[in-house]
Amino acid sequence: MKDIIQIREVGLRDGLQLSKTKLSTETKIKWLKQQFKSGFREIEVTSFVPPTILPQFNDATKIVYEANKIQNFLPSVLVPNLKGGLVALDNKSKKINFVLSASEMHNKSNVNATIQKSLSMFKDLIIERDNRGLKNDVIISASIATSFGCSIQGKVEQNKLIEICEKLILMGANELNIADTVGYANPKQVNQIFKNLLQISGNIPVAAHFHDTRGMGLANVKSAIDQGIKRFDASLGGLGGCPYAPGATGNIATEDCVYMIESMGFHTGIDLIKLLNLRKSLAKWMIKDTLYGNLLNAGLTKTNN
């Protein structure tokens, strides 16, 4: 059997937080259902943040409610703090991605807290979940932004990232998601960081979230795969970026990422034909936004047909 690599779609969250187009709730639900039908078993569907900050997610409660109806599907949500995490628990979220940064300056810009404060809130969220008797029902993942560098602070020391991850593991994180929020990573750096991180992560799954801001997104995916990483985030049409990090545009395009991984002989469980049909629909929905990715224009090769 081929090795399985999981792709998690983040377009409905990361892709929409900077978008000029305001999608209706109905269109979002249509999007996630079509992507599920193309083979995705985890999609980050929304974020629990104040609507005054990111009005794109003022329908988060409705989106999670509808997503939870889909069988054999794991909808995840992103939260920036304990308050958002509690709202996510109240709304029966199955997986919560708690975001903090490896860069002190980005953490203050992004979530208005020190790294130490974010770590404290993460611990409190774990405790609250467990106190509600949901330890076996709700996954809490830690997403560490700017893990490879920061457009505000500059260099992020690798030992600082590892130290943060060690603390998160001790607190009970169910997953670590290492993010290149501003597209600073290079394949050599990716290789080294994941090699060192996997030495301490034990049985805790480790995922990667790359941006293609400087054209190295898929090369970094390949480097992470070489170290044994089997979980990756991607955004349909390359939508997305962080609103609190200058120059942080350009997630890796889901369709290109799936195509590369499948071409390398791995199995994603994703139907590329159905995914490209959805990508065509996305172009009609996101009328005010620029979409990226090469596969839709180039098409599949004869060896893929």
Backbone hydrogen bonds in HBPLUS format (Angstrom, degrees):
<---DONOR---> <-ACCEPTOR-->    atom                        ^
c    i                          cat <-CA-CA->   ^        H-A-AA   ^      H-
h    n   atom  resd res      DA  || num        DHA   H-A  angle D-A-AA Bond
n    s   type  num  typ     dist DA aas  dist angle  dist       angle   num
A0267-HIS N   A0003-ASP O   2.85 MM 264  6.01 163.5  1.88 161.0 162.4     1
A0005-ILE N   A0267-HIS O   2.92 MM 262  6.06 159.2  1.96 149.2 154.3     2
A0006-GLN N   A0230-LYS O   2.83 MM 224  6.09 158.4  1.88 163.0 155.6     3
A0232-PHE N   A0006-GLN O   2.95 MM 226  6.35 155.0  2.02 160.0 168.2     4
A0008-ARG N   A0232-PHE O   2.78 MM 224  6.12 166.5  1.80 160.9 165.4     5
A0234-ALA N   A0008-ARG O   3.06 MM 226  6.31 144.7  2.19 159.4 157.7     6
A0044-GLU N   A0009-GLU O   2.81 MM  35  6.16 165.5  1.83 171.6 176.4     7
A0010-VAL N   A0234-ALA O   2.84 MM 224  5.89 153.7  1.91 152.2 157.3     8
A0013-ARG N   A0010-VAL O   3.09 MM   3  5.49 151.0  2.18 109.0 117.8     9
A0014-ASP N   A0010-VAL O   2.74 MM   4  5.50 117.8  2.13 152.7 171.5    10
A0015-GLY N   A0010-VAL O   3.24 MM   5  6.47 155.6  2.30 130.3 133.8    11
A0016-LEU N   A0013-ARG O   3.21 MM   3  5.42 132.5  2.45 101.3 113.0    12
A0017-GLN N   A0013-ARG O   3.17 MM   4  6.21 135.9  2.38 152.3 162.9    13
A0019-SER N   A0016-LEU O   3.19 MM   3  4.88 149.8  2.28  95.7 104.8    14
A0028-LYS N   A0024-SER O   3.07 MM   4  6.39 158.3  2.12 151.2 157.0    15
A0029-ILE N   A0025-THR O   3.01 MM   4  6.28 160.7  2.05 152.5 157.2    16
A0030-LYS N   A0026-GLU O   2.98 MM   4  6.19 154.1  2.05 143.1 150.6    17
A0031-TRP N   A0027-THR O   2.86 MM   4  6.07 154.6  1.92 147.9 154.9    18
A0032-LEU N   A0028-LYS O   2.95 MM   4  6.30 168.8  1.96 157.3 158.0    19
A0033-LYS N   A0029-ILE O   3.02 MM   4  6.14 156.8  2.08 147.4 153.8    20
A0034-GLN N   A0030-LYS O   3.01 MM   4  6.15 159.1  2.05 147.8 153.4    21
A0035-GLN N   A0031-TRP O   2.92 MM   4  6.17 157.0  1.98 154.4 161.5    22
A0036-PHE N   A0032-LEU O   2.94 MM   4  6.05 150.8  2.03 140.0 147.9    23
A0037-LYS N   A0033-LYS O   3.04 MM   4  6.26 156.1  2.10 143.1 149.2    24
A0038-SER N   A0034-GLN O   3.12 MM   4  6.39 124.2  2.44 134.3 148.2    25
A0038-SER N   A0035-GLN O   3.13 MM   3  5.04 138.0  2.32  93.0 105.0    26
A0040-PHE N   A0035-GLN O   3.37 MM   5  6.08 164.3  2.40 147.8 144.7    27
A0039-GLY N   A0036-PHE O   2.96 MM   3  5.40 161.5  2.00 113.1 118.2    28
A0271-ASP N   A0038-SER O   2.74 MM 233  5.17 166.0  1.75 155.8 160.8    29
A0074-LEU N   A0041-ARG O   2.90 MM  33  6.01 156.9  1.95 144.9 152.7    30
A0076-SER N   A0043-ILE O   2.96 MM  33  6.12 166.0  1.98 139.0 143.1    31
A0045-VAL N   A0076-SER O   2.85 MM  31  6.04 137.7  2.03 159.7 166.9    32
A0078-LEU N   A0046-THR O   3.14 MM  32  6.62 156.5  2.20 142.1 148.3    33
A0048-PHE N   A0078-LEU O   3.10 MM  30  6.51 147.7  2.21 160.6 170.3    34
A0053-ILE N   A0050-PRO O   2.87 MM   3  5.50 151.3  1.95 119.1 127.4    35
A0054-LEU N   A0050-PRO O   3.22 MM   4  6.57 162.3  2.26 156.3 159.7    36
A0057-PHE N   A0054-LEU O   3.12 MM   3  6.14 173.6  2.12 130.4 131.9    37
A0058-ASN N   A0055-PRO O   3.18 MM   3  5.28 154.1  2.25 120.4 115.5    38
A0060-ALA N   A0057-PHE O   3.20 MM   3  5.29 148.0  2.31 118.1 114.9    39
A0063-ILE N   A0059-ASP O   2.99 MM   4  6.26 161.7  2.02 159.1 165.0    40
A0064-VAL N   A0060-ALA O   2.99 MM   4  6.19 167.8  2.00 157.0 159.1    41
A0065-TYR N   A0061-THR O   3.06 MM   4  6.19 158.6  2.10 144.5 151.0    42
A0066-GLU N   A0062-LYS O   3.01 MM   4  6.25 161.0  2.05 152.2 156.1    43
A0067-ALA N   A0063-ILE O   2.87 MM   4  6.02 160.8  1.91 151.3 157.6    44
A0068-ASN N   A0064-VAL O   2.92 MM   4  5.98 152.1  2.00 149.6 155.5    45
A0069-LYS N   A0066-GLU O   3.14 MM   3  5.44 152.6  2.22 105.5 113.8    46
A0070-ILE N   A0067-ALA O   3.16 MM   3  5.71 159.0  2.21 114.5 120.2    47
A0077-VAL N   A0095-LYS O   3.00 MM  18  6.42 149.6  2.10 148.5 156.0    48
A0097-ASN N   A0077-VAL O   2.67 MM  20  5.88 173.0  1.68 170.6 171.5    49
A0079-VAL N   A0097-ASN O   2.89 MM  18  6.14 158.3  1.94 151.2 151.7    50
A0099-VAL N   A0079-VAL O   3.04 MM  20  6.35 165.6  2.06 167.3 171.9    51
A0085-GLY N   A0081-ASN O   3.05 MM   4  6.30 151.8  2.13 144.5 153.2    52
A0086-LEU N   A0082-LEU O   2.85 MM   4  6.14 151.3  1.94 156.3 163.1    53
A0087-VAL N   A0083-LYS O   3.09 MM   4  6.39 156.2  2.15 147.9 154.2    54
A0088-ALA N   A0084-GLY O   2.91 MM   4  6.16 152.0  1.99 144.4 152.7    55
A0089-LEU N   A0085-GLY O   2.96 MM   4  6.26 151.9  2.04 143.9 151.0    56
A0090-ASP N   A0086-LEU O   2.89 MM   4  6.14 158.1  1.93 147.1 153.4    57
A0091-ASN N   A0087-VAL O   3.00 MM   4  6.21 135.8  2.20 141.2 152.6    58
A0091-ASN N   A0088-ALA O   3.21 MM   3  5.12 129.5  2.48  91.7 104.8    59
A0093-SER N   A0088-ALA O   3.05 MM   5  5.41 163.8  2.08 156.0 155.7    60
A0092-LYS N   A0089-LEU O   3.05 MM   3  5.17 158.7  2.10 113.4 113.5    61
A0139-ILE N   A0094-LYS O   2.98 MM  45  6.34 162.6  2.01 150.1 147.7    62
A0096-ILE N   A0139-ILE O   2.79 MM  43  6.20 162.0  1.82 163.7 167.4    63
A0141-SER N   A0096-ILE O   2.82 MM  45  6.08 159.8  1.86 155.0 162.0    64
A0098-PHE N   A0141-SER O   2.81 MM  43  6.09 162.8  1.84 168.4 162.4    65
A0143-SER N   A0098-PHE O   2.84 MM  45  5.84 165.4  1.86 141.2 146.3    66
A0100-LEU N   A0143-SER O   3.02 MM  43  6.34 158.9  2.07 164.1 165.9    67
A0145-ALA N   A0100-LEU O   2.74 MM  45  6.03 156.0  1.80 153.8 154.4    68
A0102-ALA N   A0145-ALA O   2.94 MM  43  6.13 160.5  1.98 157.1 156.6    69
A0107-ASN N   A0103-SER O   2.94 MM   4  6.12 156.3  2.00 151.4 158.3    70
A0108-LYS N   A0104-GLU O   3.13 MM   4  6.38 155.9  2.19 146.0 151.4    71
A0109-SER N   A0105-MET O   3.08 MM   4  6.27 150.6  2.17 139.6 147.9    72
A0110-ASN N   A0106-HIS O   2.70 MM   4  5.74 160.5  1.74 155.7 160.7    73
A0111-VAL N   A0107-ASN O   2.91 MM   4  5.66 163.6  1.94 142.2 147.6    74
A0112-ASN N   A0108-LYS O   3.03 MM   4  4.21 125.7  2.34 107.6 115.2    75
A0118-SER N   A0114-THR O   3.01 MM   4  6.33 157.4  2.06 149.8 155.9    76
A0119-LEU N   A0115-ILE O   2.90 MM   4  6.17 159.4  1.94 154.0 159.6    77
A0120-SER N   A0116-GLN O   3.02 MM   4  6.24 151.0  2.11 141.8 149.6    78
A0121-MET N   A0117-LYS O   2.94 MM   4  6.26 153.3  2.01 148.3 155.4    79
A0122-PHE N   A0118-SER O   2.86 MM   4  6.13 152.5  1.93 149.5 157.6    80
A0123-LYS N   A0119-LEU O   3.03 MM   4  6.29 159.8  2.07 147.4 152.0    81
A0124-ASP N   A0120-SER O   3.03 MM   4  6.30 155.8  2.09 144.2 150.9    82
A0125-LEU N   A0121-MET O   2.92 MM   4  6.16 146.5  2.03 145.1 154.0    83
A0126-ILE N   A0122-PHE O   3.04 MM   4  6.38 156.3  2.10 151.4 157.1    84
A0127-ILE N   A0123-LYS O   3.01 MM   4  6.29 161.8  2.05 150.7 155.5    85
A0128-GLU N   A0124-ASP O   2.89 MM   4  6.08 158.4  1.93 145.4 151.5    86
A0129-ARG N   A0125-LEU O   2.93 MM   4  6.12 163.3  1.96 149.8 154.1    87
A0130-ASP N   A0126-ILE O   3.01 MM   4  6.24 165.0  2.03 150.6 154.7    88
A0131-ASN N   A0127-ILE O   2.82 MM   4  6.02 155.0  1.89 150.0 157.6    89
A0132-ARG N   A0128-GLU O   3.05 MM   4  6.24 135.8  2.25 141.9 152.6    90
A0132-ARG N   A0129-ARG O   3.15 MM   3  5.23 132.2  2.39  95.5 108.4    91
A0134-LEU N   A0129-ARG O   3.09 MM   5  5.45 164.1  2.12 153.7 151.3    92
A0133-GLY N   A0130-ASP O   2.94 MM   3  5.09 158.1  1.99 107.6 113.4    93
A0137-ASP N   A0134-LEU O   2.95 MM   3  4.95 153.1  2.02 105.5 114.2    94
A0138-VAL N   A0134-LEU O   2.94 MM   4  5.77 151.7  2.02 168.3 162.9    95
A0174-ASN N   A0140-ILE O   2.90 MM  34  5.53 165.5  1.92 166.5 163.9    96
A0142-ALA N   A0175-GLU O   2.98 MM  33  6.23 168.8  1.99 152.1 152.1    97
A0177-ASN N   A0142-ALA O   2.81 MM  35  6.01 160.9  1.85 159.0 155.7    98
A0144-ILE N   A0177-ASN O   2.80 MM  33  6.10 154.6  1.86 161.2 169.1    99
A0179-ALA N   A0144-ILE O   3.02 MM  35  5.78 165.4  2.05 147.5 147.3   100
A0147-SER N   A0179-ALA O   2.94 MM  32  5.69 160.2  1.98 173.3 171.7   101
A0150-CYS N   A0154-GLY O   2.76 MM   4  4.71 155.8  1.82 144.6 151.1   102
A0154-GLY N   A0150-CYS O   2.72 MM   4  4.71 135.6  1.91 120.5 134.8   103
A0160-LYS N   A0157-GLU O   3.05 MM   3  5.32 133.5  2.28 102.1 114.7   104
A0161-LEU N   A0157-GLU O   3.29 MM   4  6.77 153.1  2.37 148.2 154.9   105
A0162-ILE N   A0158-GLN O   2.98 MM   4  6.29 166.0  2.00 157.5 160.7   106
A0163-GLU N   A0159-ASN O   2.98 MM   4  6.01 151.4  2.06 134.9 142.8   107
A0164-ILE N   A0160-LYS O   3.03 MM   4  6.29 156.3  2.09 147.2 152.8   108
A0165-CYS N   A0161-LEU O   2.98 MM   4  6.25 162.3  2.01 153.0 158.0   109
A0166-GLU N   A0162-ILE O   2.90 MM   4  6.12 155.5  1.96 149.5 155.9   110
A0167-LYS N   A0163-GLU O   3.15 MM   4  6.42 155.6  2.22 145.2 150.8   111
A0168-LEU N   A0164-ILE O   2.99 MM   4  6.29 157.9  2.04 151.3 157.6   112
A0169-ILE N   A0165-CYS O   2.93 MM   4  6.14 155.8  1.99 151.9 158.0   113
A0170-LEU N   A0166-GLU O   3.10 MM   4  6.33 160.6  2.14 146.4 151.0   114
A0171-MET N   A0167-LYS O   3.00 MM   4  6.24 141.0  2.16 142.5 153.4   115
A0173-ALA N   A0168-LEU O   3.05 MM   5  5.61 162.9  2.08 149.3 149.5   116
A0172-GLY N   A0169-ILE O   3.06 MM   3  5.25 147.2  2.17 101.6 111.5   117
A0176-LEU N   A0205-PRO O   3.00 MM  29  6.42 160.3  2.04 158.0 164.3   118
A0207-ALA N   A0176-LEU O   2.72 MM  31  6.12 163.6  1.75 161.0 166.7   119
A0178-ILE N   A0207-ALA O   2.90 MM  29  6.16 166.2  1.92 147.0 142.4   120
A0209-HIS N   A0178-ILE O   2.94 MM  31  6.02 153.3  2.02 148.3 143.7   121
A0180-ASP N   A0209-HIS O   2.72 MM  29  6.09 165.4  1.74 174.3 175.6   122
A0183-GLY N   A0180-ASP O   3.27 MM   3  5.49 171.2  2.28 112.8 115.4   123
A0190-VAL N   A0186-ASN O   2.92 MM   4  6.13 162.3  1.95 160.6 166.6   124
A0191-ASN N   A0187-PRO O   2.94 MM   4  6.05 161.8  1.98 146.7 151.2   125
A0192-GLN N   A0188-LYS O   3.13 MM   4  6.38 160.8  2.17 146.7 151.0   126
A0193-ILE N   A0189-GLN O   2.93 MM   4  6.12 171.3  1.94 157.8 160.2   127
A0194-PHE N   A0190-VAL O   3.06 MM   4  6.12 173.5  2.06 156.0 158.0   128
A0195-LYS N   A0191-ASN O   3.07 MM   4  6.04 149.6  2.17 139.6 148.6   129
A0196-ASN N   A0192-GLN O   3.06 MM   4  6.27 159.2  2.11 149.6 154.1   130
A0197-LEU N   A0193-ILE O   2.84 MM   4  6.00 154.6  1.91 147.1 155.5   131
A0198-LEU N   A0194-PHE O   2.93 MM   4  5.87 161.7  1.97 145.4 149.1   132
A0199-GLN N   A0196-ASN O   3.25 MM   3  5.35 144.6  2.39  97.7 107.8   133
A0200-ILE N   A0197-LEU O   3.04 MM   3  5.57 156.4  2.10 113.3 120.2   134
A0201-SER N   A0197-LEU O   3.09 MM   4  6.18 134.7  2.30 148.0 161.3   135
A0204-ILE N   A0201-SER O   2.97 MM   3  5.39 160.7  2.01 139.8 139.0   136
A0208-ALA N   A0231-ARG O   3.00 MM  23  6.37 149.2  2.10 138.7 146.3   137
A0233-ASP N   A0208-ALA O   2.95 MM  25  6.37 151.7  2.03 161.2 167.2   138
A0212-ASP N   A0250-GLY O   2.46 MM  38  5.20 150.2  1.55 152.5 163.6   139
A0215-GLY N   A0212-ASP O   3.00 MM   3  4.86 170.5  2.01 109.5 111.0   140
A0220-ASN N   A0216-MET O   2.94 MM   4  6.08 148.9  2.03 150.1 158.4   141
A0221-VAL N   A0217-GLY O   3.06 MM   4  6.42 142.0  2.20 140.0 151.0   142
A0222-LYS N   A0218-LEU O   3.00 MM   4  6.29 162.1  2.03 149.7 152.9   143
A0223-SER N   A0219-ALA O   3.04 MM   4  6.32 154.1  2.11 142.4 149.4   144
A0224-ALA N   A0220-ASN O   2.95 MM   4  6.16 154.3  2.02 145.2 151.7   145
A0225-ILE N   A0221-VAL O   2.89 MM   4  6.16 157.2  1.94 154.1 160.7   146
A0226-ASP N   A0222-LYS O   3.03 MM   4  6.27 153.1  2.11 146.1 153.0   147
A0227-GLN N   A0224-ALA O   3.03 MM   3  5.20 138.9  2.20 100.0 111.8   148
A0229-ILE N   A0224-ALA O   3.07 MM   5  5.46 165.1  2.10 142.4 137.7   149
A0228-GLY N   A0225-ILE O   2.86 MM   3  5.01 155.6  1.92 106.8 115.1   150
A0235-SER N   A0252-ILE O   3.01 MM  17  6.18 173.3  2.02 174.9 174.4   151
A0238-GLY N   A0235-SER O   2.84 MM   3  5.15 149.4  1.93 141.7 137.1   152
A0254-THR N   A0235-SER O   3.08 MM  19  5.00 152.0  2.16 102.3 107.5   153
A0292-TYR N   A0237-GLY O   2.60 MM  55  4.81 172.7  1.60 132.4 134.1   154
A0250-GLY N   A0240-GLY O   3.10 MM  10  5.83 129.4  2.37 160.3 149.8   155
A0248-ALA N   A0245-ALA O   3.12 MM   3  5.60 142.0  2.27 150.3 144.6   156
A0257-CYS N   A0253-ALA O   2.97 MM   4  6.17 160.5  2.01 158.5 164.8   157
A0258-VAL N   A0254-THR O   2.89 MM   4  6.09 167.2  1.91 160.6 162.8   158
A0259-TYR N   A0255-GLU O   3.11 MM   4  6.17 160.8  2.14 139.5 145.3   159
A0260-MET N   A0256-ASP O   2.97 MM   4  6.18 161.6  2.01 147.9 152.4   160
A0261-ILE N   A0257-CYS O   3.05 MM   4  6.23 169.7  2.06 153.4 156.0   161
A0262-GLU N   A0258-VAL O   2.90 MM   4  6.04 167.4  1.92 156.4 160.1   162
A0263-SER N   A0259-TYR O   2.90 MM   4  5.98 154.0  1.97 145.4 153.2   163
A0264-MET N   A0260-MET O   3.07 MM   4  6.29 132.5  2.30 141.1 153.1   164
A0264-MET N   A0261-ILE O   3.20 MM   3  5.16 133.5  2.43  93.7 106.1   165
A0266-PHE N   A0261-ILE O   3.26 MM   5  5.80 157.5  2.32 157.2 151.4   166
A0265-GLY N   A0262-GLU O   3.02 MM   3  5.31 160.6  2.06 109.2 114.7   167
A0275-LEU N   A0271-ASP O   2.97 MM   4  6.21 154.5  2.03 149.6 157.9   168
A0276-LEU N   A0272-LEU O   2.86 MM   4  6.00 156.9  1.91 148.0 152.9   169
A0277-ASN N   A0273-ILE O   3.05 MM   4  6.30 146.9  2.16 143.9 153.1   170
A0278-LEU N   A0274-LYS O   3.06 MM   4  6.36 150.8  2.15 143.6 151.0   171
A0279-ARG N   A0275-LEU O   2.90 MM   4  6.22 149.4  1.99 142.6 152.1   172
A0280-LYS N   A0276-LEU O   3.03 MM   4  6.30 142.8  2.17 140.2 148.6   173
A0281-SER N   A0277-ASN O   3.20 MM   4  6.55 150.2  2.29 139.7 147.3   174
A0281-SER N   A0278-LEU O   3.01 MM   3  5.00 114.6  2.46  94.5 110.6   175
A0282-LEU N   A0278-LEU O   2.85 MM   4  6.19 151.3  1.93 151.3 160.1   176
A0283-ALA N   A0279-ARG O   3.23 MM   4  6.52 146.6  2.35 140.7 147.5   177
A0284-LYS N   A0281-SER O   2.96 MM   3  5.18 130.6  2.21 101.4 115.0   178
A0285-TRP N   A0281-SER O   2.99 MM   4  6.37 142.0  2.14 146.4 158.0   179
A0285-TRP N   A0282-LEU O   3.09 MM   3  4.97 121.2  2.45  91.3 106.5   180
A0286-MET N   A0282-LEU O   2.82 MM   4  5.92 175.6  1.83 163.6 163.8   181
A0289-ASP N   A0286-MET O   3.20 MM   3  5.46 165.9  2.22 112.2 116.3   182
A0298-ALA N   A0294-ASN O   2.98 MM   4  6.08 166.5  2.00 160.7 165.1   183
A0299-GLY N   A0295-LEU O   2.69 MM   4  5.31 157.5  1.74 145.3 151.7   184
A0304-ASN N   A0301-THR O   2.98 MM   3  5.38 155.6  2.04 109.4 117.2   185
A0305-ASN N   A0302-LYS O   3.29 MM   3  5.26 151.5  2.37  97.9 106.1   186
